[in-house]
Amino acid sequence: MQITLEYGRFGLSAEIPDANLVKVLNLSPAEPVADPNAAIEHAIRNPIGTRSLTELAQGKRDACIVICDVTRPVPNKTLLPPILAALTEAGIPREKVTILIATGTHRPNEGAELEGMIGKEIAETCRIVNHVCTDKEAMQYLGTTDRGTPVNLNRAYCTADLKLTVGLIEPHFMAGYSGGRKLIMPGIAAMETVQAWHSPKFLEHPNATNGIVKDNPVHEESLTIARMRPPDMIVDVTLNQQNEITGIFAGDLWEAWRAGVAFAEKHVRVPLPEQVDIIITTCAGAPLDATFYQAIKGMVGALPVVKPGGSVIIAASCSEGVGSAGFSKALTDIEDMGVFIDAIQQPDWTFIPEQWQIEEFGRVVLRNDVYLVCDGIPRERHPDLFVQAASSVEDAVAKSLTKYGPDATIAVIPKGPYVIPYVSASMA
């Protein structure tokens, strides 16, 4: 069977043996909103759990709008103009609006990339700030949470008279779902805050995973921190398989986000009758699969439906390579992943750059064989990344079938981490 995987900007076609293929796991169909412009205007005028945006903005001197960075396909060019129009109507002109890019610990978004995210006109008329998590002068200290996390958030947001976030609700491999509170934490948090939140005491909890919100300490701490300086309104969207807007959820930090999650859950959970020997997945293509760092999300998300000891085949373009210099060095310096995972949980361990992503990656490589299909990282480097090189998806499948036998079972997740796969006993 010929299957097109989300890969880079243009996709990747792969031939999967029909005799072995159990299922292709796609998002459940969701109709796009008929008129996105009208839908966003309606959402901000009739929000969930709070007053309209125009009412909230009345009498405010300035505004800060927090948006996702380039790793999220948020349709900002559709969402931002009606929001800015509402602010202007309420008396906040463009020159008093700061658009703060929630980079978390990622690189800044500038130039043509920035214009591609928000449009040339907005880029030229609003103040644009890229969050830099290591810039201590740009942070404001808000205290320490009950779980011991020191909270430093971007000052441009904290001091704004009106605070908004614009994001995307999708499965998240640590926090259950993205959007809402995650635009604040980790989106505009200082490095030391992110490190504390991404420590093993949070990540090793069994509920710190895809699709789980209840009793998930990663989610709970993120929400706690966001509530220390809550946005006046959030605007979150859900997207379908074609990245079209299927829902817009504007309003209160918790109520609007919870409504969006309830909608998303109906479309992102996809069952299999049992675990398979081989799972083929992606990191959902551009912009998310630009680095190996991000591709780890696709691998981790596939674990529930692949047998321990089976193969995870990840197709990700990695057009920008491994990731940040700190992450790349930290990963390639590790000689034994099991020893590393044990070490980071010891009280005398010194935190290293982006170790949380390596910790999540360890769940995969200590359990399964991993084959990487990509154009952006030379194959001779793959062993340093704890993965096996494959020239194509077909090559990785052939190698896996040699190991597991000609009757080995295969499942495919073309859109990677945007799908939550699970084993359903009712299908067996």
C-alpha positions as CSV (number, residue, x, y, z in Angstrom):
1,M,0.0,0.0,0.0
2,Q,1.3,3.4,-0.9
3,I,1.1,5.9,2.0
4,T,2.1,9.5,2.1
5,L,3.7,10.5,5.4
6,E,3.9,14.0,6.8
7,Y,7.5,14.9,6.1
8,G,9.1,18.3,5.5
9,R,7.1,20.6,3.4
10,F,6.1,18.2,0.7
11,G,5.5,14.8,2.3
12,L,7.2,11.4,1.8
13,S,5.6,8.5,-0.1
14,A,6.3,5.0,1.2
15,E,5.3,1.5,0.0
16,I,4.1,-0.7,3.0
17,P,3.5,-4.4,2.5
18,D,-0.2,-5.0,2.5
19,A,0.2,-8.4,4.1
20,N,1.8,-6.9,7.2
21,L,-0.2,-3.6,7.5
22,V,-2.7,-3.7,10.4
23,K,-3.9,-0.1,10.2
24,V,-3.1,3.5,9.2
25,L,-3.9,5.7,12.2
26,N,-5.2,9.1,11.0
27,L,-7.0,11.8,12.9
28,S,-10.8,11.2,12.9
29,P,-12.4,13.5,10.3
30,A,-13.3,17.0,11.5
31,E,-15.0,19.5,9.3
32,P,-13.2,22.9,9.0
33,V,-15.1,26.0,10.1
34,A,-16.9,27.4,7.2
35,D,-15.7,31.0,7.6
36,P,-12.6,31.3,9.8
37,N,-12.7,35.1,9.9
38,A,-16.2,35.2,11.1
39,A,-15.5,32.4,13.5
40,I,-12.7,34.2,15.3
41,E,-14.6,37.4,15.4
42,H,-17.5,35.5,17.0
43,A,-15.2,33.7,19.5
44,I,-13.6,36.9,20.8
45,R,-17.0,38.6,21.1
46,N,-18.6,35.7,22.8
47,P,-15.8,34.0,24.8
48,I,-16.1,31.2,27.3
49,G,-16.1,32.2,30.9
50,T,-15.2,35.9,30.5
51,R,-16.2,39.2,28.9
52,S,-15.7,40.0,25.2
53,L,-12.2,41.1,24.1
54,T,-13.4,44.6,23.4
55,E,-14.8,44.9,26.9
56,L,-11.6,43.5,28.5
57,A,-9.5,45.9,26.6
58,Q,-11.5,49.0,27.5
59,G,-9.3,51.5,29.4
60,K,-6.1,49.4,29.0
61,R,-3.0,51.3,28.0
62,D,-1.2,48.5,26.1
63,A,-1.4,44.8,25.3
64,C,0.9,41.8,25.0
65,I,-0.2,38.9,22.7
66,V,1.8,35.7,23.3
67,I,2.0,33.5,20.2
68,C,3.6,30.1,19.5
69,D,7.0,29.9,17.7
70,V,7.6,28.5,14.3
71,T,7.4,24.8,15.5
72,R,3.6,25.1,15.8
73,P,1.4,25.5,12.7
74,V,-0.9,28.1,14.3
75,P,-2.8,30.0,11.7
76,N,-1.8,33.4,13.1
77,K,-2.4,35.2,9.8
78,T,-6.1,34.4,10.3
79,L,-6.3,34.8,14.0
80,L,-4.4,38.0,14.7
81,P,-6.1,40.6,12.4
82,P,-9.5,40.3,14.1
83,I,-7.8,40.3,17.5
84,L,-5.9,43.4,16.7
85,A,-9.0,45.1,15.2
86,A,-10.8,44.5,18.5
87,L,-8.0,46.0,20.4
88,T,-8.0,49.1,18.1
89,E,-11.7,49.4,18.6
90,A,-11.2,49.4,22.3
91,G,-8.6,52.1,22.2
92,I,-5.3,50.2,22.0
93,P,-3.5,51.1,18.8
94,R,-1.0,48.8,17.0
95,E,2.0,50.7,18.3
96,K,0.9,49.8,21.9
97,V,0.7,46.0,21.1
98,T,3.6,43.7,21.7
99,I,3.6,40.3,20.0
100,L,5.7,38.0,22.2
101,I,6.9,34.8,20.6
102,A,6.8,32.0,23.1
103,T,10.0,30.3,22.0
104,G,10.5,28.5,25.3
105,T,14.1,27.3,25.0
106,H,14.0,27.4,21.2
107,R,15.8,29.8,18.9
108,P,14.2,33.1,17.8
109,N,12.0,33.6,14.8
110,E,13.0,36.5,12.6
111,G,13.0,37.9,9.1
112,A,11.1,36.0,6.4
113,E,10.3,33.3,8.8
114,L,8.6,35.7,11.1
115,E,6.6,37.3,8.2
116,G,5.6,33.8,7.2
117,M,4.2,33.2,10.7
118,I,2.3,36.5,11.2
119,G,2.3,38.4,7.9
120,K,4.4,41.3,6.7
121,E,1.9,44.0,7.7
122,I,1.6,42.8,11.4
123,A,5.4,42.3,11.6
124,E,5.9,45.9,10.6
125,T,3.2,47.6,12.7
126,C,3.5,45.8,16.0
127,R,6.4,45.5,18.4
128,I,7.8,42.0,18.0
129,V,9.8,40.3,20.8
130,N,11.3,36.9,20.8
131,H,11.4,35.4,24.2
132,V,15.0,34.5,25.3
133,C,14.9,32.2,28.2
134,T,18.5,33.0,29.2
135,D,18.0,36.8,29.3
136,K,17.7,37.3,33.1
137,E,17.1,41.0,32.7
138,A,14.0,40.3,30.6
139,M,12.4,38.2,33.4
140,Q,10.2,39.0,36.4
141,Y,10.4,36.9,39.5
142,L,6.9,35.9,40.7
143,G,7.7,33.5,43.6
144,T,8.0,29.8,44.1
145,T,5.2,27.2,43.6
146,D,4.2,24.7,46.2
147,R,6.1,22.0,44.3
148,G,9.3,24.1,44.5
149,T,9.5,25.6,41.1
150,P,11.0,29.2,41.0
151,V,8.9,31.2,38.7
152,N,10.5,33.8,36.4
153,L,8.4,34.9,33.4
154,N,9.0,37.4,30.6
155,R,8.6,41.0,31.9
156,A,7.0,42.2,28.7
157,Y,4.1,39.9,29.4
158,C,4.0,40.4,33.1
159,T,3.8,44.2,33.0
160,A,1.4,44.5,30.1
161,D,-2.0,46.0,30.9
162,L,-3.9,43.4,28.8
163,K,-2.5,39.9,28.3
164,L,-3.6,37.5,25.6
165,T,-2.3,34.1,24.3
166,V,-2.9,32.6,20.9
167,G,-2.2,28.9,20.5
168,L,-3.0,25.4,19.3
169,I,-4.5,22.5,21.2
170,E,-2.8,19.2,20.2
171,P,-1.5,16.2,22.0
172,H,1.6,16.8,24.1
173,F,3.9,14.0,25.1
174,M,4.5,15.4,28.6
175,A,1.7,17.8,29.4
176,G,-1.2,15.9,27.9
177,Y,-2.2,18.6,25.5
178,S,-0.7,21.9,24.3
179,G,-2.2,25.3,24.2
180,G,-3.6,27.5,27.0
181,R,-1.3,27.5,30.0
182,K,1.7,26.2,27.9
183,L,2.0,29.5,26.1
184,I,3.0,30.9,29.5
185,M,4.8,27.9,30.9
186,P,7.2,27.0,29.3
187,G,6.6,29.4,26.4
188,I,7.8,32.6,28.1
189,A,9.6,31.2,31.2
190,A,13.2,31.6,32.2
191,M,15.6,28.7,31.7
192,E,15.8,27.9,35.4
193,T,12.0,27.7,35.6
194,V,11.9,25.4,32.6
195,Q,14.6,23.2,34.1
196,A,12.8,22.8,37.4
197,W,9.5,22.0,35.6
198,H,11.2,19.5,33.3
199,S,13.0,17.7,36.1
200,P,12.6,13.9,36.6
201,K,10.3,14.5,39.6
202,F,7.7,15.7,37.1
203,L,8.6,13.8,33.9
204,E,8.9,10.3,35.5
205,H,5.3,10.4,36.8
206,P,3.2,7.9,34.8
207,N,0.5,10.5,34.0
208,A,3.0,12.9,32.4
209,T,2.2,11.7,28.9
210,N,0.1,12.2,25.8
211,G,-3.6,12.9,26.3
212,I,-3.7,12.8,30.1
213,V,-4.6,15.9,32.1
214,K,-6.0,14.4,35.3
215,D,-3.2,14.0,38.0
216,N,-0.6,15.0,35.4
217,P,2.0,17.0,37.4
218,V,3.5,18.6,34.3
219,H,0.1,20.0,33.3
220,E,-0.8,20.9,36.9
221,E,2.4,22.9,37.4
222,S,2.1,24.6,34.1
223,L,-1.4,25.7,35.0
224,T,-0.3,26.8,38.5
225,I,2.4,29.0,37.0
226,A,0.2,30.5,34.3
227,R,-2.3,31.4,37.0
228,M,0.4,33.5,38.8
229,R,0.1,36.0,35.9
230,P,-3.0,34.7,34.0
231,P,-3.9,36.0,30.5
232,D,-7.1,38.0,30.3
233,M,-8.1,35.8,27.4
234,I,-6.7,32.8,25.5
235,V,-7.5,32.0,21.9
236,D,-6.8,28.4,21.0
237,V,-7.6,26.5,17.8
238,T,-7.9,22.9,16.8
239,L,-6.8,21.6,13.4
240,N,-7.7,18.7,11.2
241,Q,-5.6,16.3,9.1
242,Q,-5.2,19.1,6.5
243,N,-4.3,21.8,9.2
244,E,-7.6,23.5,8.6
245,I,-9.2,25.2,11.6
246,T,-11.9,23.0,13.1
247,G,-12.6,24.9,16.3
248,I,-11.8,28.2,18.0
249,F,-11.9,28.4,21.8
250,A,-11.5,31.8,23.3
251,G,-12.0,32.9,26.8
252,D,-10.9,32.0,30.3
253,L,-7.5,30.3,30.8
254,W,-9.0,27.1,32.1
255,E,-12.6,27.1,30.8
256,A,-11.8,27.8,27.2
257,W,-8.9,25.5,27.1
258,R,-10.9,22.6,28.7
259,A,-13.6,23.1,26.1
260,G,-10.9,22.9,23.3
261,V,-9.4,19.7,24.8
262,A,-12.8,18.1,25.0
263,F,-13.3,18.8,21.3
264,A,-9.8,17.7,20.3
265,E,-10.1,14.4,22.2
266,K,-12.9,13.3,19.9
267,H,-10.6,13.4,16.9
268,V,-7.0,12.6,18.1
269,R,-7.5,9.3,19.8
270,V,-7.2,6.3,17.4
271,P,-7.4,2.6,18.5
272,L,-5.6,-0.5,17.5
273,P,-6.7,-4.0,18.5
274,E,-3.2,-4.9,19.8
275,Q,0.4,-3.7,19.8
276,V,2.3,-4.2,16.6
277,D,5.9,-5.3,15.9
278,I,6.7,-2.2,13.8
279,I,5.4,1.3,14.0
280,I,6.1,3.9,11.3
281,T,5.6,7.4,12.4
282,T,6.6,11.0,11.8
283,C,6.9,14.4,13.5
284,A,4.0,15.8,11.5
285,G,6.1,17.4,8.8
286,A,7.1,21.1,8.6
287,P,7.4,23.1,10.7
288,L,7.6,20.6,13.5
289,D,10.1,18.1,12.0
290,A,12.9,20.6,11.4
291,T,15.1,19.0,14.1
292,F,15.8,15.7,15.7
293,Y,14.9,17.3,19.0
294,Q,11.4,17.8,17.9
295,A,11.2,14.4,16.1
296,I,11.5,12.7,19.5
297,K,7.8,13.7,20.1
298,G,6.8,11.4,17.3
299,M,8.7,8.5,18.6
300,V,7.5,8.9,22.2
301,G,3.9,9.3,21.0
302,A,4.0,5.9,19.2
303,L,5.1,3.8,22.1
304,P,1.7,2.7,23.4
305,V,1.0,0.7,20.2
306,V,4.4,-0.9,19.5
307,K,5.6,-4.0,21.3
308,P,8.5,-3.7,23.7
309,G,11.6,-4.8,21.6
310,G,9.8,-3.8,18.4
311,S,10.9,-1.3,15.8
312,V,10.1,2.5,15.8
313,I,10.6,3.9,12.3
314,I,10.6,7.7,12.4
315,A,10.6,9.8,9.2
316,A,11.5,13.4,9.9
317,S,13.3,15.8,7.6
318,C,15.5,17.3,10.3
319,S,16.2,20.1,7.9
320,E,17.9,22.1,10.7
321,G,19.9,19.1,12.0
322,V,19.9,17.7,15.5
323,G,18.8,20.8,17.4
324,S,20.4,23.4,19.5
325,A,24.2,23.2,20.1
326,G,23.6,22.4,23.7
327,F,21.1,19.6,23.0
328,S,23.3,18.1,20.3
329,K,26.4,18.0,22.5
330,A,24.5,16.7,25.5
331,L,23.0,13.8,23.4
332,T,26.1,12.8,21.6
333,D,28.3,13.0,24.7
334,I,26.2,10.2,26.3
335,E,27.9,6.8,26.1
336,D,25.2,4.7,27.8
337,M,21.6,5.9,27.8
338,G,20.6,3.7,30.8
339,V,23.4,5.0,32.9
340,F,22.4,8.6,31.9
341,I,18.7,8.1,32.8
342,D,19.8,6.7,36.2
343,A,22.2,9.6,36.8
344,I,19.8,12.5,36.2
345,Q,17.6,11.2,38.9
346,Q,20.3,11.4,41.6
347,P,20.1,14.4,44.0
348,D,23.7,15.5,43.1
349,W,23.1,15.7,39.4
350,T,23.8,19.0,37.6
351,F,21.2,19.9,35.0
352,I,22.4,19.9,31.4
353,P,20.9,21.7,28.4
354,E,17.5,20.3,27.4
355,Q,18.0,17.0,29.2
356,W,14.3,16.6,29.5
357,Q,14.1,15.7,25.8
358,I,16.9,13.2,26.2
359,E,15.0,11.8,29.1
360,E,11.9,11.3,27.0
361,F,14.0,9.9,24.2
362,G,15.5,7.4,26.6
363,R,12.0,5.9,27.0
364,V,12.2,4.9,23.3
365,V,15.7,3.7,22.8
366,L,15.9,1.7,26.0
367,R,12.7,-0.1,24.9
368,N,12.8,-0.3,21.1
369,D,15.0,-0.3,18.0
370,V,14.8,3.1,16.3
371,Y,15.3,3.7,12.6
372,L,15.7,7.3,11.4
373,V,14.8,8.3,7.9
374,C,15.8,11.9,7.2
375,D,17.6,14.1,4.8
376,G,19.1,16.6,7.2
377,I,21.5,14.5,9.3
378,P,24.3,12.5,7.6
379,R,23.7,8.8,8.1
380,E,27.2,8.3,9.6
381,R,26.0,10.5,12.5
382,H,23.0,8.3,13.3
383,P,24.7,5.9,15.7
384,D,25.8,8.9,17.8
385,L,22.1,9.6,18.2
386,F,21.2,6.1,19.4
387,V,19.3,5.4,16.1
388,Q,20.0,3.1,13.2
389,A,20.3,4.7,9.7
390,A,17.9,3.7,6.9
391,S,18.0,5.0,3.3
392,S,14.2,5.0,3.2
393,V,11.1,3.8,5.0
394,E,11.1,0.7,2.8
395,D,14.7,0.0,3.8
396,A,13.8,0.3,7.5
397,V,10.8,-1.9,7.1
398,A,12.9,-4.6,5.3
399,K,15.5,-4.5,8.1
400,S,12.8,-4.8,10.7
401,L,11.1,-7.7,8.9
402,T,14.4,-9.5,8.7
403,K,14.6,-9.3,12.5
404,Y,10.9,-10.0,13.4
405,G,10.0,-12.3,10.6
406,P,7.9,-12.1,7.5
407,D,4.6,-12.1,9.4
408,A,5.5,-9.1,11.6
409,T,2.7,-6.6,12.0
410,I,2.9,-2.9,11.0
411,A,1.0,0.2,11.8
412,V,1.5,3.7,10.4
413,I,0.9,7.1,11.9
414,P,1.3,9.6,9.0
415,K,0.8,12.7,11.2
416,G,2.9,11.5,14.1
417,P,2.4,13.3,17.5
418,Y,-0.9,14.8,16.5
419,V,-2.5,11.4,16.9
420,I,-2.8,9.6,20.2
421,P,-2.7,5.8,19.4
422,Y,-4.0,3.3,22.0
423,V,-4.8,-0.4,22.3
424,S,-8.5,-1.0,22.6
425,A,-9.6,-4.4,24.0
426,S,-13.0,-4.0,22.4
427,M,-11.3,-4.3,19.0
428,A,-9.5,-7.5,19.8
